[in-house]
Amino acid sequence: MKKEYFVVGDVHGKYDLLCRILKHWDEDHQQLIFLGDLIDRGENSKACLELVWQLVREKGAVCLTGNHERMFLAWLRNPLERYDHYRRNGGDTTINSLLGRPLDAPVNGLVDANAVMEQYENLIDFIKSCPYYVETDQYIFVHAGVDLTLEDWRETSNHDKVWLRKPFHEAENKTGKQIIFGHTPVYNLYQTNLRVSQIWTSPDGKMGIDGGAVYGGVLHGIVLGEGIVLQDYMVGQVGHMDCVED
């Protein structure tokens, strides 16, 4: 793995923002890592999945599992029981995107699950293959967080790796490594309703980079070096201000 990392926060179907942030990635020198939640709520989840899958296959990118990928797979496994939960978390946009329909088209949780499984077997296998974390000498990359009360944080359940919020944010990081995560929009970490563009950092080495792009915030692409942030690229909107750094 390369010594520098280009880490992308929660995309949530914002394909245009994804394409724009990737213009800043130096593929010769930077390992590309996606923190999960490629899908749901945004306009083009299908294109986001297909592009990232291509980057994993052809460019050695790493894509972590997010809670939205986990909900998507849970819906496919048990559409009758899991569709309502997935729908309440923005799943209809992904289902309709995959099936080539308007995003607000009516969804049949069972019929559409069968259609998605028939048409996207390889793409589903890719989603199933995404790891829950990546660890390097200096960093831990994870979608939501890890259980820092455990003697070994690696024993954190997969559920917690994609769903944790406050217990992880408030626990002391004794791993000796920086933990880079998404999942919780930074404006919630800063406890404000403003769509702030800053990444969130804690004194003990946690770094939240979900800019809330699908909620009118920004998509972050951060460059990490030897324990430091070398660059924070962002595309999207904060309020009515364009924060593109092209």
N, C-alpha and C positions, 0 to 999 in steps of 0.2 A: 504494500500500500504506500502511496506517495506521502511525502512529509507534510504537505499542505492539504487542507480539506476545504472543499466548497460545499457548504451545508445549506440546504433549502428547507424552509419552514412549511407550514401547512398550506397546501395548494387549493384544496376543496373545489376542484373543477374549473379553476380560473386559468384556462389554457393560454390565453393571450399573455397573462402575467408570467406564466411559467416559461414561455418562449422568450420573453424579454429578459427575465432574470438569467437564463442560461447563456445569453450573449456575453455575460461577464465571466463565465467559467473558463479557466485555462486548463484544457484537458490534458496538456502535456505535463503539467506540474501539480495539479490538484485532484485529489480523490473526490469524486462527486458522491454526496450522501443526501438522500431524502429522508426526512423524519416521519413520513407517513401522512395519512389523511390526504391522499391525492384526490379523493372523490367526495361527492355529496354537496348539495346546496348550490354550487356554481354551475356555469352554463355548459361545460363540455368535459364531463368526467371521462367519457370514453377516450377522447383525444389525449387527456392527461395520462391515463393508464397506458395507452399504446406507446406514447412517446417515452415514458419512463421505462417501460418494459424493453423497448429498443435500446435505450441507453445502458440498461443492465446487461443485456446480451452482447452489445457491440462495443461498449466503452468501459465496461467494468464498474459501472455505477453500483451503488448499494441503496436499496430502498427498504426502509423499516416498515413494519406493520404498525398502523395506527388503529385507534378504536373504530374508525369508520370502515376500514377494510375488514376488521373483525366482525362488525355488525353485518356487513355485506355477505360474508361467508356464512354467518349464523343464519341469515335469512335464506340463503340457498339450501342449507342443510335442513331447515325446518320452516318452510315458508308460512305454514298456517299459524304457528305460534310466534314467529319472530318478525313477521312483516310489520305489524303495528309499531313495534319499537323502532324498527329501521325507518319506517315512514316518518315518525315523529322527529327523527334526527336527519331529515333531508334526503332520505334514500330514493324518493320518487324521481328526483332529478337525475340520479345515476341510472336508474332502471330505464327511464325514457331516453336518456342519452344513448345507452347501449342499444336500445331497440329502435332508434331512429325516429322518435316521435317528439312532438312539442313537449317542453319540460313540464307543462301543466296538464298533460294528457292524463286521463284516468288510468289507474294502475290496478291490475288484478294480481294480488300477491302470489297466488299459487300458479296461475297460468303463465305469468311473466317470469317467474323463477325457472320454470321448465324451459321457456324460450331462451333465457339467458344461458342456461346450462348447455343447451343444444348448440348455440351459436358461438360460445366463447370458452370452450373447454381449455384451450391453451392459455388464454388470459387468466382464467380462474386458477389454473395451476401455478402461474407466475405469482398471483396474489398469495396463494397458500405458501409459496416458497420464501416469502419475505421474512427476514429475521426480526426478532423483537428488540435486539440491541446490538451494537458494535462497540467493542472495547479496544482501545489502543494504549500505548504507553502513558499517554497524558490525558486521554479523553474517554468518556462514556457517552455514546450517542443512544438516545432512547426517545420514544414518542412522548410519553407523559411523565415518567419518573420511575424511581426504584424505591423499594422499602429500605430506608436507611436505618431502621431499628433492628434489622436482621444482622446477625454476625457476618454473613456473607450476602451482600446485596444481590448477587447473581441468582440467589434462590427466590427472588421476587417472582410472584406468579405472573404468568403472561397477561392475565386480566389486569393486574395492577400496573404493569408496564405501559398499558395503553389507556388507563383510566385515572390513575392517581392525580390528585391535585394538592389540596392543602396539607395533608400529612407529609407529603414529599417536600413541598415548598418550605415548610416550617421546620423540618427535621435537620439536624446537623449533618453536613457532608463530611464523613471521616474516611472516604474512599482514597484520598490522596490524589484524586483526579478531578478534572472539570467535567461536569455533567451537562451535556447540551440536549435540550428538549424543546418540544413544541406543545401542542394540545391546548394549553391555556393561553388565550390571547394576552399579550403583554399589558393591555389596558386593565385587565382584571388583576394581573400581578401588581400593577402600580395602584390598584384600587381607585380607578378613575373611569368615568364614562367617556372621556376624550379618546379619540383614536390616535394614540401616540405612535411615533415612528421609531422610538428607541427600542433596542433589545433590552431585556431585563437581566440584571446580574445580581448575585448575592455575594456577601463577603466570603462565604465558605466555598465558592466555586460552582455555583449553579448558574446556567445561562438559558433563559427562555427566549425563543426567537419566533414564536407564532405571532405575526403582526396583524392577525385578524383580517387578512386580505378579502375574504368573502363577505365580511361585515363592513366594508368600506375603509379598511385599513391598508396595510402594505404586505407584500410578500418579500421576506428577507432572504438574501443569499449571502451568508457570511463566510469569509475566508479566515481559516485558523492556521496558525503556524506553530512554532514551538511554545505552546502554552499561552499564546496571545491572539487577539483578534487583529488580523492584518487589514481587513476591510469589511465594511458592512454595506453591501449593495441593497437597494430596495426599489421596488416598483409598485405602483398603485396610488392610492389616494389617502390622504389624511385630511378629513373634512373636504374642502373644495380645492386643496392644494395638491398639485401633481408633484410627487416625490421621486420621479424617475431620475436616475443618475446615468444617463447614456453617454 
